[in-house]
Amino acid sequence: MRIFRRRKGGQTVGGAFVVGRVWKDIALDVAVEAVEEGYLNAGIALLGETHRDPELRSLRLDALSRAAVGRSQGIAELLDGSRDRADILLWLGRTVIDEAWAIRGGSFAESIGEDRYKMFFATLSGAHDPLMEAARLRPDDPVPWESMIWFAMGMQFDRVEEEVIWEETVSRSDTLFSAHWARLQALTEKWGGSHEEMFAHARDAVAIAPAGHPLTAMLALAHLEHLLAEERRLVLENKMMAYVRFGMKYFSEQVVDELKEAERRWTAHATPHPRDLEAHHLFGAIFMRETTTHDLAARHLRQVGNRVGRGAPWSYQGDPAEELAAAMRKLRIPLPASDA
């Protein structure tokens, strides 16, 4: 039985969107394709270029690990006689995490069977030792600790243990975009946190973000998570009128003003960043939800080209490419014809 299905990271949908590659990094495109075909050394070469850039390192690790799902054993075999042990161990640990989450799937906990959960935990447990050894070999690297946030969520660590991992992460890089995204997920209500904790984290991220840094998009992500959670709850409770009222009244003047200020903190002084496209998607999606901010939604969605992720924010409502295409049509943004 095949546990993992190979899925091309650069799948083009409807001649318009490349799904799963939310970056502007030609070298990463090439390496992802090579890894998907089994040429794993391409991944090691690319990670080796990132030792002084945690933001780029986390992005490339994320992409390469997803491309390598089902090939963790091949990555482990690269350790024999290698001088790049920290990079290989990091990639191995993160790929095992992604393999485990591929087994679990993206469904809510109540819809996952016991057998799948057992396989999920058994697989995920194999990520710990490689990540900790990678952290030991490169003690200043925050990226192994960022990966440990996802490990801890899956293994259902308690809050004290999660706090230790978070402190280890931010002590090495306090504005790492992907780490803040992971931490926000860990604080959501669906993972045992609360809306209050999640928003507190998002607002802290906005406050510490340097001028021109896309980290302020964490506030957009928090609102999208809040909307998803509350709308899902109302649907499950069959409270359709309450569902409609919730959506209509959600965007108060205070909510809109806070989102606009977070957006300005980034865009008024924006400098190129590996996670720019993800931030544009987040702000575009949240401003799309409120009719008075469609101009801002359009401003951001014009920046994403034909790249869309498989997950948040567009997967919250349905197929990501279809949802993004619908948003662009509503905003009268021409759909891209080919890769930008």
PETAJO-V386740 format. One record per residue. RES is the residue in one letter. PSI is psi in whole degrees, -180 to 180 (NA if undefined). NEAR is the number of other ideal C-beta (glycine too) atoms within 12 Angstrom. D_FIRST is the distance of its C-alpha to the first C-alpha in whole Angstrom. Layout:
# PETAJO-V386740
res psi near d_first
RES PSI NEAR D_FIRST
RES PSI NEAR D_FIRST
This chain:
# PETAJO-V386740
res psi near d_first
M 133 6 0
R 120 9 4
I -39 19 6
F 134 25 9
R 129 13 11
R 129 19 14
R 118 18 17
K 129 22 20
G -20 35 22
G 31 32 25
Q 129 25 24
T 129 21 28
V 124 25 28
G 25 21 31
G 7 15 33
A -51 28 34
F 137 38 31
V 116 35 29
V 129 31 27
G 4 33 25
R 81 39 28
V 73 43 31
W 166 41 33
K 79 26 36
D 93 29 35
I -39 15 35
A -37 24 34
L -38 36 31
D -48 29 30
V -45 24 30
A -40 37 28
V -44 38 25
E -40 26 25
A -44 26 25
V -40 40 22
E -27 31 20
E -1 21 20
G 4 19 20
Y 83 22 23
L -26 36 23
N -25 25 27
A -36 30 28
G -42 44 27
I -41 34 29
A -41 24 32
L -40 38 32
L -32 45 32
G -16 29 35
E 0 22 37
T 12 35 37
H -25 20 38
R 9 13 41
D 89 23 40
P -35 33 37
E -46 35 37
L -38 32 36
R -44 41 34
S -39 41 32
L -49 42 31
R -39 43 30
L -45 52 28
D -48 47 26
A -45 46 26
L -34 50 24
S -40 47 22
R -37 38 20
A -26 43 20
A 5 46 18
V 128 37 16
G -4 28 13
R 22 30 15
S -35 37 17
Q -39 19 17
G -38 25 19
I -43 42 21
A -36 25 22
E -19 17 23
L -15 32 25
L -26 26 27
D 112 12 29
G 14 9 32
S 148 22 32
R -4 13 35
D 43 29 33
R -40 25 31
A -43 33 32
D -43 39 30
I -44 38 27
L -41 38 27
L -48 48 28
W -41 52 25
L -50 44 22
G -44 40 23
R -35 49 23
T -39 44 20
V -40 39 18
I -47 42 20
D -35 39 19
E -41 34 15
A -44 37 16
W -29 34 18
A -36 30 15
I -45 32 13
R -41 30 16
G 172 18 17
G 11 18 21
S 163 15 22
F 155 17 24
A -38 19 24
E -16 11 25
S 7 12 22
I 130 20 19
G 162 15 18
E -41 11 18
D -41 12 15
R -39 21 14
Y -42 23 17
K -43 16 17
M -37 24 14
F -52 33 16
F -41 23 19
A -41 20 17
T -48 30 16
L -35 35 19
S -25 22 21
G -6 30 21
A -22 41 22
H -55 30 26
D -45 19 27
P -41 35 26
L -41 42 28
M -35 25 31
E -38 24 32
A -41 36 32
A -37 30 34
R -41 18 36
L -31 23 36
R 81 29 37
P -19 16 39
D -3 21 41
D 120 37 37
P -15 40 36
V -38 45 33
P -36 44 31
W -37 40 33
E -45 44 32
S -32 45 28
M -22 41 29
I -45 42 30
W -38 41 27
F -47 38 25
A -38 34 28
M -47 36 27
G -39 36 24
M 0 28 25
Q 46 19 28
F 155 23 31
D 172 14 34
R -36 19 37
V -45 11 39
E -39 19 36
E -37 32 35
E -39 21 38
V -45 18 38
I -42 35 35
W -42 34 37
E -39 19 40
E -37 31 39
T -55 38 38
V -19 27 41
S -19 18 43
R -30 26 41
S 106 29 41
D -7 24 43
T 21 32 42
L 115 43 38
F -51 42 37
S -31 44 33
A -41 43 34
H -36 45 36
W -47 41 34
A -43 39 31
R -40 43 34
L -42 42 35
Q -41 36 32
A -24 38 32
L -1 36 35
T 159 33 34
E -38 24 35
K -18 25 31
W 24 27 31
G 2 19 34
G -147 27 36
S 162 20 39
H -38 23 40
E -45 15 43
E -42 27 41
M -47 34 39
F -34 31 42
A -42 20 44
H -45 36 42
A -43 39 42
R -35 28 46
D -40 26 46
A -43 40 44
V -41 35 46
A -37 22 49
I -9 21 48
A 127 34 46
P 153 21 49
A 132 18 51
G 9 21 48
H 133 33 45
P 1 45 42
L -24 43 41
T -15 42 44
A -9 44 41
M -29 48 39
L -40 42 42
A -44 47 40
L -42 45 37
A -43 43 38
H -40 40 40
L -41 39 37
E -40 38 35
H -47 35 38
L -45 32 38
L -47 34 34
A -47 26 35
E -40 26 38
E -39 25 37
R -43 22 34
R -45 20 36
L -36 21 39
V -45 18 36
L -32 16 35
E 2 14 38
N 38 10 39
K 72 16 42
M -36 14 42
M -40 13 46
A -36 18 45
Y -47 21 42
V -45 14 44
R -40 14 47
F -47 24 45
G -37 21 44
M -33 14 47
K -3 15 49
Y -44 25 46
F 78 26 48
S 167 14 51
E -38 14 54
Q -43 11 53
V -47 26 49
V -44 24 50
D -40 17 52
E -41 25 50
L -42 43 47
K -39 30 50
E -41 22 51
A -42 38 48
E -42 36 47
R -37 22 51
R -30 30 50
W -58 39 47
T -26 29 49
A -26 15 52
H 30 15 52
A 136 27 48
T 153 15 47
P 138 17 44
H 144 34 41
P -22 30 37
R 18 40 36
D -47 32 39
L -38 34 37
E -40 42 35
A -40 47 38
H -42 39 40
H -43 43 37
L -50 48 37
F -39 43 41
G -42 41 41
A -42 43 38
I -39 45 41
F -21 37 44
M -27 40 42
R -15 35 42
E 125 29 46
T -29 16 48
T -7 18 51
T 22 28 49
H -27 23 47
D -39 20 49
L -39 32 48
A -45 36 44
A -40 24 45
R -41 24 46
H -42 39 43
L -18 42 41
R -15 25 43
Q -10 31 42
V -6 42 38
G -132 29 38
N 25 34 35
R 130 39 32
V 140 44 31
G 165 35 28
R -21 34 25
G -139 28 26
A 148 34 30
P -16 41 32
W -23 37 31
S -12 23 28
Y -26 30 30
Q -16 22 31
G -147 14 29
D 127 20 27
P -46 31 29
A -42 31 30
E -40 21 31
E -42 31 33
L -42 44 34
A -41 28 36
A -41 24 37
A -44 34 39
M -41 34 40
R -43 17 42
K -35 19 43
L 0 27 45
R 40 14 46
I 125 27 44
P 135 15 43
L 141 28 39
P 144 26 38
A -26 14 38
S 173 14 36
D 133 19 35
A NA 20 38
